[in-house]
Amino acid sequence: SQSLYPHPISPAPKLPPINCTPSPFPHTPSLPQTPSQSVHPFPSCIPTPCPSPKPALTSICFFREEEERLRNKIRADHEKALEEAKEKLKKSRDEIRAEIQTEKNKVAQEMKKKDSKPLPPVPVPNLIGINSEDPTDKDIREKRDKIKEMMKHAWENYRQYGWGHNELKPIARKGHSTNIFGNSQMGATIVDALDTLYIMGLHDEFREGQDWIDKNLDFSVNSEVSVFEVNIRFIGGLLAAYYLSGQEVFKLKAVQLAGKLLPAFNTPTGIPWAMVNLKSGVGRNWGWASAGSSILAEFGTLHMEFVHLSYLTGDPVYYNKVMHIRKLLQKMDRPNGLYPNYLNPRTGRWGQHHTSVGGLGDSFYEYLLKAWLMSDKMDTEARKMYDDAIEAIERHLIRKSNGGLTYIGEWKNGHLERKMGHLTCFAGGMFALGADGSRDDKAGHYLQLGAEIAHTCHESYDRTTLKLGPEAFKFDGGLEAVAVRQNEKYYILRPEVIETYWYMWRFTHDPKYRQWGWEAAQAIDKYCRVSGGFSGVKDVYSSSPAYDDVQQSFFLAETLKYLYLLFSNDDLLPLDNWVFNTEAHPLPVLHLANTTLSGNPAYR
């Protein structure tokens, strides 16, 4: 019952008469000043108050009326809330839950309408090689059909047991997720697999995935995700699905998600955080990454997708973000010409001097080359950065073992570690892809280097019991291309070796690459296939290995796609017209002369 205006209202003070003589200062009236009176802030004279017999009484009446009006409103709102609560208590728990869900759905629909604004029309790139004839060779055709059957087995089991979850546990037959996707069911396998389904002609399955994405893929969730993983799997997958199918929903979803990632760039240097909360926009880095550093392969693997986002939306913000990263890196000193794997986003300084072409570094180098290729070879700045980096890598990291195997080591604390990871095996394909256009007419040299890396990685498969490669392998003493530690003997359906086989096949047509790819496909089908899908194995040197019970989304996005392309004609997604992101999602080459995205003013 306390009054809304608890302090007594005193009568208005008597003011001295106002003199409106001109002021020596413009916009300032000349007022007689008293110690408690300041100059009126408005640029005109204050009018003389209207005479009123009892101004204080009028003010009191007005405030009491306003007070009463507010009291009545509060009382009415309170009574209404009580009535609503009484009605709620009469309902069952299920009825209340249904009402809450209905309200949530209404809010979601409103947000969906808000986010579904049409994007400006842009010229569609020249899309060549989306479809291709079957191989004429019967043996090759049968092998390709087998890869397609493996894809159907992986997809159908995911659809039955893990639909909507990020990944599948094929033995437990239930959904699976990891911290890179946060705590949300974002359907990572659906998004990652879409373009593979389309390329294989599995259009019914493709439409199933499209329908789920249209109705269920929601990025307004309170979930902390990896910026890198979400970019390469989700944005890359959605953009590829859009270009292949022409369905607008994929483009709209990609742009919605990209907007959720932009707050990750709000750091003192513009180097993005490793993780961002999709709802709050709060970012942070992995706790284990060199005193809060960002990781080279993460912040350096955004260029392809972000350039396409600016191309499709006409909004340069995405392009500007990745070009800012490039400009910052160009200004920095590089020890021995090498890029360390860690960079602090607060200080702009390198973390520990650890350099790798495998995990933590790999796709940064890949995206320098592919930025040049995707620009129709006009982004010469990216090509120069790639060439400089590869020369330093060849000088400091690439060695030949006593047994004659070429490998890429890792630079740690001032010395070279003679170990190579499965992830590093992608580099054979990268060297081959970048051979044309290399400095000093060294195309033949880099094609040969790619072949040597492919051979080394094949040896890492061939020297195991299962004919599947370990996660990492050493070149110490008498052991070469063999894993030593138990925690490096696993195979989790990784694609990098098969990726290199495919690039080497495209550039050389040496039949051994198809043979090596078929050996890997047979081993996967024999040792990783279970009734509920495909699972990684924990020890490739054991004849009866334990399963890890995870069907990775990249198995459908990359491993099976590269195998399918290996046994397809070269006119399916030709490399002159398409560039594959690091998750094997094909994006078309952009002729940037028709856009405002070129970094070269003269070219623009």
N, C-alpha and C positions, 0 to 999 in steps of 0.2 A: 504493500500500500504506500510505499515511499514515493514522494512526488518526483516527477521527471525533472523538475527544476527546483532543487532543494534550497538554493540560495535566495534570500529575499531580494526583490527588485526595488532598487532605490530610485527616487525621482531623477529625471534627466537634469544634468547640471546646466546652469545658465552660461551660454557662450557669449563672448564679447561680440559686438557688431563686426560684420565682415566688410573690409575695405577692398574693392576690386580695382585698385589703381594698378597701372601697368607694372610688371615686374622687370627688373634688369636682366633676368634669365628667362629665355624662352620656355614655354610650357610650364612655368612655375608661377602660380598666383601669389600676390603679395598679401600675406595673412598676418595679422597681429599674433605674435607668438606668446604663449604662456609657458611656464616650465613643463607642464604636462601635455602640451599640444605640439604635434609635429606637423610639418608641411603636408598638405593633402597631395596624394600621389597622382591625381588625374589632371590632365592639362586643360583645365578650365576653372573658372571661379566656382566656389561652392555657393549655391543659392541660399538665400535667407530662408530658414525653416518657416513653413506655413504656421500662422498663429493658431494656437489651439488652446481652448480654455483649460483642459486637464489632460496634457499629453501622457503623463505617467499612468493615469487611470486607464486610458485607451490601450496602452501597451500591456498592462496587467490583464485586461479582459482578453486581449488577443492571445496571450500566452496560455491563459487558462483554457480557452476554447481548444487550442492546439493540443494541450496536454490531455484534455478529455477525449479528443478524437483519437489520439494515439492509444490511450488506455482502452477505449472501446475496440479498436482494431486488434490489439494484443489479446483482449478477452475473447473476441470472436475466433481468432486463429487458434487459441488454446482449446476452446470448446470443440472446434472442428477437428483438431488433432485427436482429442479424447474420443470423439465419436468414431473416427477412422480406426483408432486402436481397438475400441470395443468390437467393431466389425471384423477386424483382423483376427481377434481372439476367438471368434465364432467359427473360423475356418480351420481346416486341417493343415498339418504341416506340408503335405503334398500340394495343396491348393496355393499356399503361400509361396512355396518354391516355384510353382508354375507361373505365378504372377511376377515374381522377381525375374525369372527367365524371360518372360514376355517383355518386360521393361528393358532388360539388357539387349534383347534382339532389336527393339525399337532404336535404342541408342546406336547399336552397331550399324543398322541400316542407314541412319542419318549420317554417320561418319563415312559410310561407304559412298553415299551420294556426294558427300563433300569432297571425297578423294577421287571421284571418278570423273573429274572435269576432262573434257576432250583435249588432247594435245594438238599443237599446231601441225598442219600437214608439212611433210618434208619430202624431198625427192628420194625415192627408194633406190638404194644402190643396185648396181647391175648384179642380179643374183643368178649365177650360173652354177649348174651341177648339183641342184637339189635332188634330182632323180637321175638314175643311171640304169642302163640295161644290165641284165644278169651276165656274169662271166660266161664266156663261151666254153671254157674248159670244164668238163664234167666234174673232175676231181676238185677243182677250186670251188665250183658251185656247191658241191656237197659239203665242203668244209665251212663255207660261209653259212649254209643252212644250219649246220650244227651250232655255230656261234649264235645264230638267231634263236634256236631252240633253248640254248642256255639262258639267253636274255628272257625268254618267256617264262622259264622255270623260276628265275630270280624275281621277276615282276609279279607273277601270279601268287607266289607265296607271300611276298610283301603285301599284296592287296588283301590276301585272306587273313594274315596274322598280324600285320603291322600297319594297316592303312591309316594314314594321317600322322603316324609317328615319324620321327626323323629317319630311323633305320630299323632293321629287323634283327631279332635274335632267332635264327632259323632252327635251332635245336629246342630252345624253350618255347618257340612259336609265339612270340609276343613282341611288342614294340621295344625299341632301344633308342637311347640318346646319350650324347656326351656334353661336356660343359661348353663346347664351341657353339652349340645351338641354344644355350641357356636352358631354362626349365619349361620351354613351350613346345607344343606339338606343331611344328611348322612344315611337316611333310617334306623334309629334305630329299628323300629318295624320289618322291614324285617329281619335284622340280629338277633335280639332277638328271633324271632318266628321260625326260621329255624328248630332247632332241635325238637321243639314241633310238627311242621308239619310232620317231618320225622317219629317221634315215633308214631304218630296217623295214619300213612299210607296215609297222604294227599300229595302224591308224585307230582301231577300236580302243586299244590300250591308251593311245595318245589322248583320245577324246575323254576317257575316264579321268586321266590326270588333269586335263583342262577343266573339266567340270568341277573337280575337287578344288582346284586353285581359284576358280571363279567364285565359288560359294563359301570356301572355308579359309583360304590363306589370308591371315589377318596379322598385320605388323604392329598394331596398337596394343601390344602386350607388355606387361611388366617383366621383361626378360633381358638378361645381359648376354650378348652374343659376341662372337669373334667377328670383327670388321672384315678381316681378310677372308675367312671361310664363307661368310654370308655373301661377300662380294663375288667370289669366284664361283660358288655353287648356285646361289639364288639369283643374283643379278645377271651373272653370265648365262645361267640356264634359262632364265626368262627371256633375255634378249635373243638368244639363239633360237628358242621356240618361236618367238615373234617373227624373226627373219625367215625361218623355214616355212611357217604356216600362214603368216600374215594375220593372225588373230590378235586383235587390239588388246585383249585382256592381259596378255603377257607384257606388253609394253607398259600399260598402266600400272601393273603390279611392280614392275622393275623400278619405275619412277617413284612410286610410293615408298618402296623400301629404301631407295637411295636417299630420299629426304630424311629418313630415320637415321642414316649413317652419318650425315653431315656434321652433327654436333661432335662427333669424335675428333674432328679437325680443330676444335676450339682449344688449342694448346698455345703456349707462348711462341713456339716456332712454326706452327702449322703442320708439324709431323703428327699424324693422328695417333690416338690411343689404340691399343690392341683390341680393347673391348668397349662396347657402349650399350647402355640400357635403352632399348627401343622406345620405351615410354617416357622416361625422364630425360634422356639425352646425356646422362652422366657417364663419363668415360674413365677408364683406368688401364694400367698395364699389368701383364702377368707378373706375379710376385717373384718368379724365379729368373726373370730376364735382366741380368746385369744391372742391379740397382735401379729398377723402375724404367728401363730402357724400352723403346719400341724396336721392333725386329725388322731388319732390312727386307726380308722376303715377304713381310706383311704389308708395310707401308709402301713398298716398291712394286706391289702387284695389284695396282688399282687402275693403271693408265688405260688399258684397252676398254674396259667396261665404262669408265667415266667419260672418255672421249665419245663413245657411242651414246651415252646418256645426253651429253650436250648436243650431239648431232640430232637426236630424235626430239628433244624438247625445245631447242633453240636457246636454252639457258646456259650461259658460259660458266656458271658456278662450278660445275663438276670438272670441266677442263682446267679452270684456273686452279683448283685445289691440287691436281696432280702435277701441273706445270710448276707450281710453287715448290713442291717437293723436289722436282728435278733441278730447279735453279739453286735451291739450298745445297743440294749434294754437289753440284758443280763447283761451288765456292769452297768446299771443304778440302783440307789436306787428306790424302789417302796414304797410309803407310805402305811403302813398296808398290804404290799404285793399286793396292787392293782395298776393297770396301769392307770394313768390319761389319759384323752381323748385328751390332747393337748401336743405337743412337738415342740419346736422352732427349725427349721431346720438350723438356723444360729448359735445358741449357744449350741444346744444339750441339753437344759434344759427343764424340764416339764413346761407347762403353768399352768393355774389355776388347782387346785386339784379337778377335777370333774370326777367321774368314773361312767360309765354306761355300762350295758350289752345290752342296746337298742341303739338308734341312737348315733353316734359318736364313739361307742366302739364295738358294736355287732360282726361284722364279723372278727375282729382281733382274737378273741377267737376261733371262728369257723374254721379259717384257720390254727391255731396251731394244732387242732385235725386233720383236713383234710390233712395237710402236712404229718402227721404220717401215716394216712390211705393210702394216695396216693403213699407213698414210700414202700408199702407192709409191713407197720409197722416196717420199718428199721430205720426211722428217730426218734430215741429215744430222741434226744435233743428237738424236737418239742413236743413230748408227755410229757416230764417232764415240759416244760413251760406251757402246757395246764393244767396239774394236779395241779401245784403250783397255777396258776391263779384261777382255779375253787375252790380250797380249800379256798382261800382268799375271793372269791365272796360268797361262802356259809357262811363263818364266819361273813362277814360284811354287805352283801346286801340282803340275802334271809331271809325272815320273814314269819310268819303265821299270818293272820288277826284274829280279834276277832271272825269272822264267820267261821274260819277254812280254809280260802283260802291261799295257798302258793303263794307268789309273790316275784318279784325281784325289789327292790327299786333302787334309784340312790343316790350316795354319792356326796353331794355338800357342800363345805365350812365347812367341819367337822361334818356334821350331815346327817342322812339318810332321804331322801324324800320318803314318802310312796305313790309313784306313779309308775305305770308301763305302758310302751308304747306298742302299737301293734307290733312294730318292735322287742321288747324283747320276744315276744311269740315264736320266732324261737328257743329259748333256750331249750324248752321242747324236741324238736327233737334232739338238740345237746347233751343234757345229755344222751338220750337214745342211740344215735350213739356212744358216748364215753364210755358207761358203760362197754363193754367188753374191758379188758385191763387196767381197772382202778386200783389204788393202794389198797392194803390191802383187796383184795377180796370184794370191795364195788360195784360190778356190780349191784347187786339187789337194793342197795340204790339209785344209780343214775338212774336206770330204773324207780324206784318209784318216784323219784324227777321229772323226765320227765313227768310222768303221772299226777302228781299234778299240774305242770305248764300247761299242756294241759287242765286240768279241770278248772283251773282259767280262762284261755283264752276263753274257751267255755262259761263260765258264763258271760264274758264281752259281748259276742254275744247274749246270751239268755236273758239278762236283758235290751235289747233295743227293740224298737217297730218294727224295720225292721229285727231283728235277724242277724244283721251285726255289727261287732265290731267297737268301736270308735278308734280314733287315740291314745288316752291315757286315763287311768282310775285310780281313786284314791282309797285309803283304809283309809280314814279319818272318824272318828266318826261312824255314822250309815251307811254311804255310802261305799259300797264295790264293786269293779269291775264296777264302773259307772263313766262316764265323768262328770266333773263339769263345766269346762269352755266351752263356746260356740265354741271357736276355736280348741277344741279337740274332737268335736262330729262328725267329718266327717269320711267317709270311701272312700278310693281312690283305691279300687280294690286290696288291699294288699294281699300277699300270706302267711304271716308268720304263722298264726294259722292253715291253711290248710296244710302247710309244716310239722308242728308238728304232726297233725293227721296222715299224711302219714307215717312218721318215726315210730310213736307209733303203727300203724297198722302192719308195716313190722316186728316189734320186738315182738309184743304180739298177734296179730290176734284177738284182742278184737273187736267184731262187733260194739261197740259204736263209734269207730273212723270213720268207714264208715258211720254210721248214722249221726254223727255230720258233716262230710264232705258234705253229701247229703243235710242237712239242709242249709248249707252255699251256696251250688250251687243253690238251689231253690231260696234262698233270692236274690242272685246276678241276677239270670235270671228274677225274678219278679220286682225288684226295680231298677236295674242298666241297664237293657237292654232297648235300644231305637231303633228306626228303622234304625239309622245310625251307630250302634255298641253298645258299652257298656260305661257307664259314671259313675264316682264316684258321691257320694251324700254328701251333706253338713251337714246333721243332721240325725243320725241313730235313734234318739228318736222322730222324727216327722213322722206322718203317710203319709204326702205328702211333701217329702223333695225336695229341689231344687237340680238340677244337677250341677256338676262343669264343665261339658262338656270337659272332657279329657279321652281318652282311653289310659291308660299308656302302654308302651311297655312291662313292666314286667307282665302285666295281661296275655299276650299271652306266655311270656317266663316262668313264674313261676306259677301263680294261676291256670291256666287251665291245665298246665302240671302236677302239683301235684294232682289235682282232677282226671285227667285221670289215673295216676299211682295208685291212691288210689283204683280205681275200675278195676285194671289190676292184672294179675298174678304176683307172686313174681319173676318169671324168666325173666321179662322184666326189663332190667337194674339192675341186682342183685347188692347189696351193697358190696359184696366181690370183685367185678370186676370194679365197677364204683364209682367215688366220684363226687358229685354235687358241682359246685362252688356256690357262694352266690347269683347268678342270676339263679340258677337251671339248669345250663348247665353241662351235664355229661361229665367228663373226665376220661379216663381209668387209673386204677392203674398201676404204672410203677415199673418194677422190675429193680432197679437201679444197680444191680450187673454188668449188661452188659454195663454200661455207665460210664462216668467220673464225674457224678454229685453228687455222695455220698459225704457228708461232713466228713465221717469217713474213714481215710486213710486205716485202717486195712480191713474194709469192701470193699473199692474200690479195 
